[in-house]
């Protein structure tokens, strides 16, 4: 699946120079308009100015990742289907380093790394005396959090990548070796621990407007996941339990919020709800790449009937596997996929408010259905917010929800064992199942957690990585058995892996243009010297 190729930096010198010389003009760095002529020192003279420094890293810097590439990975996992040539390479496991969307995803992650680096390395020296230390600390903590999160995606997608903590270290020799996976995970862990130390604590209530930025609890939740990936089960459990015991996050539709539901998670009005650990904060501002494209990418169009304000819809549809994934009693099905006969009285289409999914139609990509998650319908006042000129909207995209943290907790307690009846593990997984309308389990296995993760997090980008962290033979068997065709033709493909790669290698090819810039990076990864 992956050729032996490694990448160079993402414009390290350019970004560092731009920050130092033209800091007030960085469109993606903050959520403010260009302010040419205002020095960096003058700009960061107040608390509000420091707080705003991270705004852009909650939205625009992620766009090229979450516009198409993230969902192309869901295609690869077998959760989604698409016949569109720009996103369908992973249907047949044929995606390579020349793919434009792969290049976009890589570039977006490095943009986040380097924007974070600018704050981590240069912000503290450029704040005025009126800035409170706790405000500065929290902003620095956000930067460590974003850098760790970007690196977590990089290492899971590409394996060995360059560790860049300060771009100025490479100004005299900008060719950077990749570093070992173990060292990348060490950096991620260190960054999340630093974020935990610096970030504020929060109690996420119904004041949703104040919930958009991350907290100590957010960093602890992500660190629990990082520990789980490294099979450090004791630390994963301990970190997850700190989050659970804090009470910061709650399940919508769980015992603490019974008036809400799973479906409420994916509505515009519930952006930054009590379950949201970290979400992309889209905000249309008239510029391409500021808002969420999912309402158009998902959903469907059938003649004059469309769930989008755009002239097209349904670039991605459900895979054939997903139509049979959910039990009849599982409440998540109706809010995850749209199938013939399903009714959605609150969604506005091109023909008015409310519709029933038509039968015997090709719908999204000939899949026979459509994706409901993140499909909020045509513009309908306060229910959806506005759409920009590209029909993109302001509903958040989840990076992690509390439901996943509960499943991480259950898996950490299982700790690689055959099964467990541990009460705490059962409480966590059964809370997720109860909201879905399913009965309690009395014992759990890894396969049970693995299946629950797929159902709960379907179309949220995790299944590819879940397949990548299980036994390779088992993963290949699962993916070979998947029907990767549309409703008209069943198709099966078997992923192949390079002989020189270890088990569970689901790494992507690195962008060819990056490799061409620096052939030196085809060398084996080297250990990183931490300062």
Backbone torsions as a table, in degrees:
resi	resn	phi	psi	omega
1	UNK	NA	-24.9	-175.7
2	UNK	-134.3	130.3	172.8
3	UNK	-81.7	159.3	-177.1
4	UNK	-76.0	90.6	-178.7
5	UNK	-142.2	145.1	-178.2
6	UNK	-131.2	159.2	-167.7
7	UNK	-109.5	160.2	173.5
8	UNK	-97.1	-171.5	-174.0
9	UNK	-72.5	166.0	175.3
10	UNK	-102.6	84.1	176.4
11	UNK	49.1	50.7	-174.3
12	UNK	-60.1	-51.6	-176.3
13	UNK	-66.0	-41.1	-179.9
14	UNK	-59.8	-47.7	-177.2
15	UNK	-65.6	-43.3	-179.8
16	UNK	-61.7	-44.3	-179.9
17	UNK	-64.6	-41.3	-179.8
18	UNK	-61.3	-40.0	-179.9
19	UNK	-65.5	-45.6	-174.4
20	UNK	-71.2	-34.6	-173.9
21	UNK	-99.6	-37.3	-174.3
22	UNK	-123.1	38.9	-174.1
23	UNK	-55.3	-31.3	-176.5
24	UNK	-77.7	-5.7	-175.3
25	UNK	-106.7	1.3	-173.5
26	UNK	-72.3	101.7	-175.3
27	UNK	-61.7	-42.0	-177.4
28	UNK	-83.2	-10.5	-174.5
29	UNK	-79.1	-35.3	178.7
30	UNK	-132.9	174.8	-179.7
31	UNK	-98.9	23.0	-175.5
32	UNK	-111.9	161.2	177.5
33	UNK	-71.3	164.6	177.5
34	UNK	-60.6	137.4	-180.0
35	UNK	-131.8	65.3	-178.3
36	UNK	-56.3	139.2	176.1
37	UNK	93.3	-10.6	176.8
38	UNK	-94.5	123.4	-176.2
39	UNK	-72.3	158.1	178.4
40	UNK	-58.7	-41.9	-179.4
41	UNK	-62.3	-41.6	-179.1
42	UNK	-68.8	-37.0	-176.3
43	UNK	-64.6	-43.0	-176.1
44	UNK	-91.4	51.7	-178.5
45	UNK	-100.8	-9.5	-179.0
46	UNK	-129.0	162.9	177.4
47	UNK	-59.3	-44.3	-178.0
48	UNK	-62.6	-36.4	179.4
49	UNK	-68.0	-38.3	177.3
50	UNK	-69.2	-42.5	178.7
51	UNK	-58.4	-37.9	-177.2
52	UNK	-72.7	-12.5	-173.6
53	UNK	-60.4	-28.0	-177.5
54	UNK	-98.7	-2.2	-172.8
55	UNK	-55.4	-44.2	-177.5
56	UNK	-63.4	-26.5	-178.0
57	UNK	-79.4	0.6	172.1
58	UNK	-98.1	0.9	-175.6
59	UNK	-147.8	-84.6	-167.0
60	UNK	-59.3	-35.1	-178.3
61	UNK	-67.7	-16.2	179.6
62	UNK	-96.0	-6.7	-167.8
63	UNK	-58.4	-48.7	-176.1
64	UNK	-68.0	-15.1	173.8
65	UNK	-80.2	-46.0	-172.1
66	UNK	-97.8	2.3	175.4
67	UNK	-73.9	-51.6	179.3
68	UNK	-138.9	-37.0	-169.8
69	UNK	-61.8	-42.7	-178.8
70	UNK	-59.2	-37.1	-178.7
71	UNK	-79.7	-27.8	172.6
72	UNK	-62.2	-31.6	175.4
73	UNK	-68.0	-38.2	175.3
74	UNK	-62.9	-34.0	172.9
75	UNK	-60.2	-45.2	179.5
76	UNK	-61.6	-34.6	-178.4
77	UNK	-71.2	-19.1	-175.4
78	UNK	96.4	4.4	176.8
79	UNK	-83.4	-37.6	-179.3
80	UNK	-113.0	162.9	172.6
81	UNK	-131.1	142.7	171.2
82	UNK	-152.7	139.3	173.1
83	UNK	-101.1	0.1	179.6
84	UNK	-67.9	127.5	-171.6
85	UNK	-63.1	-23.3	-177.5
86	UNK	-80.4	-11.2	-177.4
87	UNK	-134.5	7.7	-172.1
88	UNK	-103.6	8.1	-176.7
89	UNK	-58.5	-34.5	-177.2
90	UNK	-82.4	-2.8	171.1
91	UNK	-57.9	-42.9	-178.3
92	UNK	-107.2	12.7	-179.6
93	UNK	59.9	34.7	-175.9
94	UNK	-109.4	10.5	179.1
95	UNK	-61.5	136.6	179.8
96	UNK	-135.6	-177.8	-171.6
97	UNK	-71.3	-6.2	176.8
98	UNK	-92.3	-2.9	-175.4
99	UNK	-69.0	125.5	-177.7
100	UNK	-61.6	-37.1	-178.7
101	UNK	-72.6	-33.2	173.3
102	UNK	-61.9	-43.1	177.8
103	UNK	-61.9	-40.7	178.6
104	UNK	-62.1	-43.3	-179.9
105	UNK	-63.0	-45.1	177.5
106	UNK	-59.3	-46.7	-177.5
107	UNK	-63.9	-39.5	-180.0
108	UNK	-63.2	-42.0	-179.5
109	UNK	-65.9	-40.5	178.2
110	UNK	-70.1	-30.1	174.3
111	UNK	-61.0	-41.0	178.3
112	UNK	-67.5	-39.7	176.9
113	UNK	-59.8	-47.5	-173.6
114	UNK	-75.7	-34.2	173.8
115	UNK	-63.7	-40.2	176.5
116	UNK	-62.0	-43.5	179.8
117	UNK	-59.8	-36.2	179.6
118	UNK	-61.2	-42.5	179.7
119	UNK	-70.4	-46.4	-176.5
120	UNK	-60.2	-40.5	-172.8
121	UNK	-92.4	-26.1	-168.3
122	UNK	-125.3	-15.3	-173.5
123	UNK	-68.5	-44.8	-172.5
124	UNK	-57.3	-35.0	-178.9
125	UNK	-79.6	-3.5	-173.9
126	UNK	-122.2	24.7	175.8
127	UNK	-107.0	147.5	-179.1
128	UNK	-82.8	169.9	-177.4
129	UNK	-67.1	-16.8	-179.4
130	UNK	-81.3	-8.2	-178.7
131	UNK	-80.8	127.2	179.6
132	UNK	-70.4	143.9	-178.2
133	UNK	-63.2	-37.5	-179.0
134	UNK	-68.1	-30.7	175.2
135	UNK	-67.9	-45.9	177.7
136	UNK	-61.4	-44.7	179.9
137	UNK	-57.8	-46.4	-177.1
138	UNK	-63.9	-41.1	178.3
139	UNK	-64.0	-41.8	175.8
140	UNK	-62.5	-40.4	177.8
141	UNK	-61.3	-39.9	177.1
142	UNK	-61.7	-40.2	179.9
143	UNK	-64.5	-42.9	176.1
144	UNK	-62.1	-39.6	178.9
145	UNK	-62.5	-47.9	-178.6
146	UNK	-64.1	-42.1	179.4
147	UNK	-62.1	-44.0	179.0
148	UNK	-61.8	-41.8	-177.5
149	UNK	-67.3	-40.4	176.7
150	UNK	-64.5	-43.1	178.2
151	UNK	-66.5	-31.9	177.5
152	UNK	-63.2	-41.1	175.0
153	UNK	-67.8	-42.9	-179.2
154	UNK	-59.4	-46.3	-176.1
155	UNK	-71.7	-31.9	178.4
156	UNK	-75.0	-29.2	-178.4
157	UNK	-89.5	-38.5	-172.5
158	UNK	-121.8	-4.5	178.5
159	UNK	74.8	-125.5	-179.8
160	UNK	-63.4	125.3	176.9
161	UNK	-137.1	160.1	178.8
162	UNK	-67.4	134.8	170.8
163	UNK	-90.7	119.1	-179.7
164	UNK	-126.3	106.9	178.3
165	UNK	-94.1	-30.3	178.9
166	UNK	-143.9	111.2	-177.5
167	UNK	-57.8	-27.2	-178.4
168	UNK	-66.5	-17.7	177.0
169	UNK	-66.4	-14.0	-173.1
170	UNK	-117.8	14.6	-176.6
171	UNK	-68.0	-31.0	180.0
172	UNK	-87.7	-20.1	178.3
173	UNK	-148.7	85.1	-171.6
174	UNK	-76.5	4.2	178.3
175	UNK	-86.4	120.4	-168.3
176	UNK	-119.0	127.0	173.3
177	UNK	-68.1	154.8	167.7
178	UNK	-76.8	158.0	178.0
179	UNK	-116.2	161.7	-174.4
180	UNK	-64.0	152.3	177.4
181	UNK	-57.1	-39.9	-179.1
182	UNK	-60.7	-40.8	-179.8
183	UNK	-73.4	-33.4	175.9
184	UNK	-62.9	-42.6	177.0
185	UNK	-65.2	-33.0	176.7
186	UNK	-63.7	-43.5	177.4
187	UNK	-61.7	-45.2	180.0
188	UNK	-57.9	-46.3	179.5
189	UNK	-62.2	-45.8	179.1
190	UNK	-60.6	-40.9	-178.6
191	UNK	-67.3	-42.1	178.5
192	UNK	-66.1	-38.5	176.9
193	UNK	-63.4	-39.7	177.0
194	UNK	-64.8	-41.1	178.2
195	UNK	-61.9	-42.2	178.7
196	UNK	-59.6	-39.1	-179.7
197	UNK	-67.8	-34.4	-170.8
198	UNK	-98.4	-30.3	-173.9
199	UNK	-73.2	157.8	178.0
200	UNK	-79.0	156.6	170.9
201	UNK	-88.1	147.1	-179.2
202	UNK	-133.7	156.4	168.0
203	UNK	-120.8	102.6	-171.4
204	UNK	-80.3	99.5	175.3
205	UNK	-101.5	-152.4	-176.2
206	UNK	-81.9	3.9	175.1
207	UNK	-80.7	67.9	-167.5
208	UNK	-59.0	-31.6	-178.3
209	UNK	-62.1	-23.7	-178.6
210	UNK	-93.6	1.6	-174.4
211	UNK	-98.4	2.3	-171.7
212	UNK	-69.4	-33.8	-177.7
213	UNK	-89.5	156.2	-174.4
214	UNK	-77.7	168.6	-175.4
215	UNK	-138.0	-178.9	172.3
216	UNK	-55.5	-42.7	-179.4
217	UNK	-61.9	-37.2	176.9
218	UNK	-61.1	-47.3	-179.1
219	UNK	-64.6	-39.4	178.2
220	UNK	-63.9	-39.4	179.9
221	UNK	-63.8	-44.3	179.1
222	UNK	-68.0	-36.1	178.3
223	UNK	-66.6	-35.9	174.6
224	UNK	-58.3	-40.4	179.3
225	UNK	-67.9	-41.0	178.1
226	UNK	-62.1	-44.3	176.6
227	UNK	-60.4	-40.4	179.8
228	UNK	-61.3	-43.1	179.8
229	UNK	-62.1	-28.9	179.1
230	UNK	-92.1	5.7	-179.1
231	UNK	60.3	28.8	172.3
232	UNK	-90.2	75.0	-168.7
233	UNK	-66.7	-35.9	-178.3
234	UNK	-63.0	-46.2	179.2
235	UNK	-71.0	-34.5	176.3
236	UNK	-61.8	-44.8	178.8
237	UNK	-63.7	-46.3	-177.9
238	UNK	-61.9	-42.8	-179.0
239	UNK	-69.0	-41.4	177.9
240	UNK	-61.8	-38.9	-179.1
241	UNK	-69.9	-30.6	173.5
242	UNK	-61.5	-40.9	179.4
243	UNK	-68.0	-46.4	-179.1
244	UNK	-60.7	-46.5	-175.9
245	UNK	-70.7	-20.7	-179.8
246	UNK	-69.7	-26.7	-177.4
247	UNK	73.8	9.7	-176.9
248	UNK	-65.7	-40.3	-176.0
249	UNK	-111.2	153.3	-178.8
250	UNK	-144.1	153.2	176.1
251	UNK	-79.9	127.7	170.5
252	UNK	-68.7	120.4	-175.7
253	UNK	91.3	0.9	174.9
254	UNK	-84.0	-174.2	-176.2
255	UNK	-59.7	-32.2	-177.8
256	UNK	-82.5	-20.9	179.9
257	UNK	-134.1	62.4	-173.0
258	UNK	-67.3	-19.6	-178.6
259	UNK	-77.8	-12.3	179.3
260	UNK	-99.7	177.5	-177.0
261	UNK	-148.0	170.1	174.8
262	UNK	-56.1	-41.6	-179.1
263	UNK	-62.6	-29.9	-179.6
264	UNK	-65.7	-20.7	-179.9
265	UNK	-59.3	-31.7	-168.7
266	UNK	-109.4	29.8	175.0
267	UNK	-107.1	151.7	-178.4
268	UNK	-61.8	-39.8	-177.7
269	UNK	-65.4	-18.4	-179.9
270	UNK	-104.4	20.3	170.1
271	UNK	-51.3	136.2	175.7
272	UNK	63.0	40.4	179.2
273	UNK	-75.2	-178.6	-174.1
274	UNK	-66.3	-17.8	-179.3
275	UNK	-90.5	-14.7	-172.9
276	UNK	-78.0	115.9	177.7
277	UNK	-87.8	-44.4	173.0
278	UNK	-154.4	128.9	-179.7
279	UNK	-140.2	148.8	175.7
280	UNK	-72.5	129.8	-173.5
281	UNK	-99.1	78.3	-177.7
282	UNK	-67.7	141.9	177.6
283	UNK	-150.9	103.1	179.4
284	UNK	-61.6	130.4	-178.3
285	UNK	-132.5	16.8	-178.8
286	UNK	90.3	-6.9	178.4
287	UNK	-106.0	140.4	177.8
288	UNK	-62.8	133.6	176.8
289	UNK	97.2	13.6	-179.6
290	UNK	-105.5	-10.3	-173.3
291	UNK	-130.4	177.6	-171.0
292	UNK	-92.6	125.3	-177.5
293	UNK	-93.6	1.4	-171.5
294	UNK	-65.2	-33.5	-178.1
295	UNK	-60.2	-30.2	176.8
296	UNK	-88.9	-42.5	-179.4
297	UNK	-61.2	-34.4	178.4
298	UNK	-100.3	-160.0	-178.7
299	UNK	67.1	-158.5	-178.6
300	UNK	-157.7	165.8	171.3
301	UNK	-133.9	135.5	179.5
302	UNK	-141.0	98.4	-174.8
303	UNK	64.2	-119.8	179.0
304	UNK	-89.4	-7.5	-178.5
305	UNK	-89.5	118.3	-178.0
306	UNK	-142.4	144.6	175.9
307	UNK	-91.9	6.8	-175.7
308	UNK	-124.8	157.6	171.4
309	UNK	-82.3	-6.6	178.8
310	UNK	-84.9	173.0	179.2
311	UNK	-84.9	0.7	179.3
312	UNK	-142.2	169.0	177.2
313	UNK	-164.9	167.5	172.5
314	UNK	68.8	45.4	173.1
315	UNK	-64.4	-31.8	176.3
316	UNK	-119.2	142.8	173.9
317	UNK	-130.9	171.8	176.2
318	UNK	-67.6	147.4	170.7
319	UNK	-72.1	163.4	178.9
320	UNK	-64.4	-28.8	177.6
321	UNK	-61.1	-37.4	-172.9
322	UNK	-68.9	-26.8	179.6
323	UNK	-63.8	-22.0	-179.6
324	UNK	-113.4	9.5	-174.8
325	UNK	-72.5	-38.4	-169.6
326	UNK	-97.7	142.1	170.8
327	UNK	-66.1	158.1	179.8
328	UNK	-58.4	-35.6	-176.3
329	UNK	-84.3	-2.6	-175.5
330	UNK	-78.6	113.8	-176.9
331	UNK	-67.3	-16.9	-178.7
332	UNK	-71.1	-25.3	-175.0
333	UNK	-59.3	-48.9	-176.6
334	UNK	-62.5	-28.3	-178.2
335	UNK	-97.4	1.1	179.9
336	UNK	-109.2	-44.2	178.3
337	UNK	-130.0	154.0	174.8
338	UNK	-109.9	124.6	179.3
339	UNK	-125.2	163.0	-176.6
340	UNK	-51.3	129.3	178.0
341	UNK	95.7	-16.6	178.3
342	UNK	-69.1	139.5	-179.6
343	UNK	-112.6	141.0	179.3
344	UNK	-132.9	85.9	-172.5
345	UNK	-66.9	-19.2	-175.4
346	UNK	-99.4	-6.3	-179.7
347	UNK	-89.5	131.2	176.9
348	UNK	-90.3	135.2	174.6
349	UNK	-115.4	-175.7	176.6
350	UNK	-64.3	-13.3	-177.6
351	UNK	-109.7	4.3	177.5
352	UNK	128.4	-178.1	-177.5
353	UNK	-82.8	129.4	178.9
354	UNK	90.3	137.3	177.1
355	UNK	-160.4	161.2	172.8
356	UNK	-116.4	132.2	-177.0
357	UNK	-62.0	124.4	-177.8
358	UNK	-69.4	152.5	179.2
359	UNK	-93.6	160.4	174.4
360	UNK	56.3	40.9	177.4
361	UNK	-122.3	154.3	177.9
362	UNK	-68.1	-38.7	-177.9
363	UNK	52.5	-144.7	-169.4
364	UNK	-66.6	112.0	174.1
365	UNK	57.3	28.3	-178.4
366	UNK	69.4	18.8	-177.4
367	UNK	-77.1	-22.5	-176.4
368	UNK	90.4	4.6	178.1
369	UNK	-159.9	-161.9	179.8
370	UNK	-153.2	163.3	179.1
371	UNK	-87.3	126.7	178.8
372	UNK	-90.4	-40.2	179.5
373	UNK	-53.2	132.9	179.1
374	UNK	70.1	0.2	173.4
375	UNK	-93.3	107.2	-177.1
376	UNK	-109.3	0.3	173.9
377	UNK	91.0	176.8	178.4
378	UNK	-63.7	158.3	-176.7
379	UNK	-52.5	129.6	-176.7
380	UNK	-144.4	59.8	175.8
381	UNK	60.7	-136.5	-176.6
382	UNK	-67.8	-19.3	-178.8
383	UNK	-67.6	-29.3	-176.4
384	UNK	-124.5	-16.5	-168.0
385	UNK	72.3	-172.0	-175.7
386	UNK	-92.1	165.0	171.2
387	UNK	-113.9	147.3	178.1
388	UNK	-87.5	-169.2	-175.7
389	UNK	-64.8	-17.4	179.0
390	UNK	-103.7	13.3	-178.8
391	UNK	65.8	20.4	176.1
392	UNK	-86.3	151.0	-169.3
393	UNK	-128.2	179.6	-171.4
394	UNK	-106.3	15.7	175.5
395	UNK	-73.9	136.4	-175.7
396	UNK	-63.8	157.7	169.2
397	UNK	-113.5	123.1	-179.7
398	UNK	-72.1	137.6	167.1
399	UNK	-102.7	-36.1	170.4
400	UNK	-151.6	140.7	174.6
401	UNK	-118.0	161.5	-179.0
402	UNK	-62.3	-31.6	177.9
403	UNK	-57.6	-39.5	178.4
404	UNK	-66.8	-39.1	178.8
405	UNK	-59.5	-39.1	177.6
406	UNK	-64.1	-39.1	178.1
407	UNK	-71.3	-33.6	172.9
408	UNK	-61.3	-43.4	179.7
409	UNK	-59.9	-46.4	179.9
410	UNK	-62.2	-42.3	-179.4
411	UNK	-68.3	-36.3	178.9
412	UNK	-64.5	-38.6	178.0
413	UNK	-68.0	-39.5	175.9
414	UNK	-58.8	-38.1	170.9
415	UNK	54.5	40.4	177.3
416	UNK	80.7	2.1	-179.7
417	UNK	-75.9	175.1	-178.7
418	UNK	-71.9	-41.0	-179.4
419	UNK	-164.9	165.6	175.2
420	UNK	-149.4	146.7	171.3
421	UNK	-116.1	21.0	179.2
422	UNK	-56.5	130.9	-174.0
423	UNK	-62.8	-39.5	-178.7
424	UNK	-66.6	-41.0	178.1
425	UNK	-63.9	-42.4	179.0
426	UNK	-65.6	-39.1	178.4
427	UNK	-59.1	-41.3	-177.0
428	UNK	-69.2	-50.9	-177.4
429	UNK	-70.2	-34.7	-179.0
430	UNK	-72.3	-25.7	173.9
431	UNK	-63.1	-40.7	178.0
432	UNK	-67.8	-43.0	-179.2
433	UNK	-68.5	-39.1	-179.4
434	UNK	-59.7	-43.9	177.9
435	UNK	-60.1	-33.5	-179.9
436	UNK	-79.0	-2.4	179.8
437	UNK	83.8	19.1	-177.0
438	UNK	-103.0	158.1	-178.7
439	UNK	-74.7	158.9	178.8
440	UNK	-70.6	145.0	170.1
441	UNK	-89.7	150.0	176.5
442	UNK	-107.3	-9.8	175.9
443	UNK	-156.3	146.2	-178.1
444	UNK	-131.1	147.6	174.3
445	UNK	-116.9	171.4	176.1
446	UNK	-61.8	-40.8	-179.1
447	UNK	-60.3	-35.2	178.4
448	UNK	-66.8	-42.2	178.2
449	UNK	-67.8	-42.3	179.9
450	UNK	-58.0	-44.0	179.0
451	UNK	-68.4	-40.8	-179.9
452	UNK	-64.5	-38.1	176.8
453	UNK	-61.8	-42.7	-179.0
454	UNK	-63.7	-42.2	-179.1
455	UNK	-68.0	-44.9	-175.9
456	UNK	-70.7	-39.8	-170.6
457	UNK	-106.5	13.6	-179.6
458	UNK	-54.8	134.1	-178.1
459	UNK	68.1	21.1	176.0
460	UNK	-116.0	4.4	167.2
461	UNK	97.3	9.9	-173.6
462	UNK	-104.2	-17.5	-170.2
463	UNK	-67.6	-35.7	176.6
464	UNK	-57.3	-43.7	-178.7
465	UNK	-71.7	-34.2	175.5
466	UNK	-63.5	-42.6	176.2
467	UNK	-63.1	-34.8	-177.9
468	UNK	-72.0	-16.4	-177.3
469	UNK	-106.5	7.9	173.2
470	UNK	-102.9	175.4	178.6
471	UNK	-52.3	131.9	-173.7
472	UNK	-61.4	-41.1	-180.0
473	UNK	-62.1	-41.6	178.8
474	UNK	-65.0	-42.7	179.9
475	UNK	-62.4	-43.2	179.2
476	UNK	-62.9	-40.2	178.5
477	UNK	-61.9	-44.3	178.9
478	UNK	-61.1	-47.0	-174.4
479	UNK	-73.1	-33.1	176.8
480	UNK	-65.1	-34.7	-178.4
481	UNK	-77.1	-14.9	-178.0
482	UNK	-68.0	138.0	170.7
483	UNK	-81.1	104.6	-174.3
484	UNK	-100.8	22.1	176.8
485	UNK	-101.7	-165.5	175.7
486	UNK	-104.4	-168.9	-175.7
487	UNK	-69.7	-13.6	-176.0
488	UNK	-95.7	-24.7	-174.3
489	UNK	-147.4	122.3	176.1
490	UNK	-78.6	132.4	-179.8
491	UNK	-135.6	144.8	178.8
492	UNK	-133.9	140.8	178.5
493	UNK	-137.6	147.8	179.7
494	UNK	-110.7	121.1	177.4
495	UNK	-66.5	146.0	176.9
496	UNK	-121.6	152.6	-175.6
497	UNK	-130.0	148.0	178.6
498	UNK	-65.5	143.9	-177.7
499	UNK	-65.6	-24.1	-175.8
500	UNK	-91.4	10.7	-179.7
501	UNK	-110.9	147.7	-176.4
502	UNK	-73.6	171.2	177.0
503	UNK	-58.0	153.8	178.3
504	UNK	64.9	29.1	179.9
505	UNK	-87.0	99.7	175.2
506	UNK	-110.4	31.1	-177.4
507	UNK	-72.2	147.3	174.6
508	UNK	-84.5	160.4	166.3
509	UNK	-66.6	145.9	174.0
510	UNK	-80.8	153.7	-178.6
511	UNK	-56.9	130.2	-178.7
512	UNK	-59.7	-37.3	-177.8
513	UNK	-65.5	-31.3	178.1
514	UNK	-72.8	-41.6	178.9
515	UNK	-63.8	-39.0	-179.3
516	UNK	-64.6	-30.6	-180.0
517	UNK	-68.3	-28.7	-172.0
518	UNK	-149.3	80.1	-179.9
519	UNK	-58.7	-21.8	177.5
520	UNK	-56.3	-27.2	-177.5
521	UNK	-78.5	2.5	170.2
522	UNK	-78.4	-6.8	176.3
523	UNK	-67.5	162.4	177.4
524	UNK	-63.1	149.8	178.3
525	UNK	-63.3	150.9	-177.8
526	UNK	-117.3	155.7	174.7
527	UNK	-63.2	149.0	179.2
528	UNK	-98.8	138.8	177.1
529	UNK	-93.0	105.7	179.5
530	UNK	-78.6	140.7	-178.1
531	UNK	-82.8	NA	NA
